[in-house]
Amino acid sequence: MASLRVSISILVLYLSTFILNSVLSLSKCSTYLPENHRALFIFGDSLFDTGNNDYINATTFLQANYPPYGETFFNYPTGRFSDGRIIPDFIAEYAKLPLIPPYLHPGYHDEHIYGVNFASAGAGALVETNQGLVIDLTTQANHFTEVSKQIRQKLGDVEAKQLLSRAVYLFSIGGNDYGTHFITNSNSAVVLPYPQQQFVDFVIGNITAVIKGIYNDGGRKFGFVNVGPLNCFPLLRRLVNGTTISACQEEAASALARLHNNAFPKMLQKLEKQLEGFRYSITDFYNALIEVMTNSSNYGFIEGNEACCGGGAYRGDYSCGGKRGIEEYELCNNVNEYVFFDSLHPTERAAEHFAKIMWNGNRDVEPYNLKHLFHYGWDESIFDTYYGSSMGDFEMS
């Protein structure tokens, strides 16, 4: 009997160990992830920030956590520089993902399998851009490295590699590196820290380093918007008194943006040749915004030049919400009629317009749109075969 009890005890111990190991194994297996799972990791500035700046030592100039921000979709301010949702929110929706939360949100304890938003309003590719008040791009990339480690610990190396390689990494960066120098000065008074081409090279060099770092952590699919026509935003347009779209494009900040936008795709083309499996989508936000400002009625807008919220010429004094040194501001009656919500950022409806271009575009997007990056894996033959046909035949579902 004693030997039988010993045998039973050993069997129970063995079974317990087997069950425990099975549970641990299951926690790291592919059944943990939804079928055909894709994640979305977001980097950049206020165009993409969903609230990270609520949790850092930023000024109210770089925060949107007070009314009337968030007044439409959320009915409360979320930290988004919009009356409602912003571009990454719509991209997540099109990819059948939940809203991607800000990295610093204290209530977010998920395993990050759907992605994370690292963007910070006012951030640039250069550390010195609004230094001390924002999360610069390099620091955002460091946060991603920490998240990728957590994903590996949760899923194991094999499944983590699959998640990270299938994910899309979305960027809006560079505008603050250039535009910050013009916001408080007229163009004639601005002295840039470097000669123009060298300045652009530094900015693009930092973005390149971050892309390579994410690639080394497992990222393969990258989406970008280029730098917008800076002097055409109501804030800078007010400062230089640009009265027409063509005039605001000729000002110094817009010219610097074009210099960046000419060089940036060339860098991405080089990376595509250097990095195996690297694929990208770049949206011409500069010209897409000019188009909707110039021909706003063609896209269902009434006002393409003046902001919905603010004061002064073009409502461009950046007083929206009354927390940035100017207490009084005006607010439009119908935000859906406007391209700009405040003097630097699009309305929710305009954000949706740009997100659709990024997702499904074949004119302002190259070489792939975001829908293709999300829906296809890294079988080279799939890309080569499909892109032999017209991108215009691929409609948004």
Number of C-alpha atoms within 10 A of each C-alpha: 6 7 8 9 10 11 12 12 12 12 12 12 12 12 12 12 12 12 12 12 12 11 12 12 12 13 15 20 16 17 10 13 16 10 8 11 18 24 23 26 23 27 26 28 27 29 26 25 30 32 27 25 30 22 14 15 13 19 14 16 14 22 27 28 19 18 17 21 25 22 16 16 12 12 13 16 21 24 25 26 30 30 31 25 25 26 23 24 22 22 23 18 12 19 18 12 17 15 19 22 22 23 24 17 15 8 7 12 8 10 15 20 24 21 28 25 28 31 33 32 30 29 32 30 28 22 18 12 21 19 13 12 17 25 29 27 26 20 15 20 20 15 16 23 17 10 18 23 14 16 21 17 13 19 23 17 14 12 19 23 18 17 26 26 22 24 25 25 26 25 25 24 29 29 27 23 21 24 23 16 18 22 20 13 14 14 17 10 10 14 11 11 9 10 10 15 13 11 18 21 16 15 22 21 16 17 22 16 14 19 21 16 17 19 20 12 16 19 25 24 23 24 23 23 21 23 26 24 27 29 29 30 27 29 28 29 27 21 18 19 16 19 14 12 18 12 14 24 21 15 20 19 26 24 17 22 24 19 16 23 21 12 14 22 18 11 14 19 14 10 17 14 11 10 13 10 17 20 21 24 25 23 27 21 22 21 15 18 22 19 15 21 24 15 15 19 13 11 14 15 18 17 20 23 25 24 32 29 27 27 22 15 16 24 25 26 24 23 22 29 22 17 17 15 10 14 10 12 16 16 17 13 9 9 22 20 21 26 29 31 30 31 27 20 22 28 25 27 24 27 23 19 19 24 22 19 20 28 25 23 22 18 15 17 22 17 17 22 25 30 21 17 24 20 12 13 18 15 9 10 9 11 15 10 9 11 13 8 10 9 17 10 9 14 10 10 6
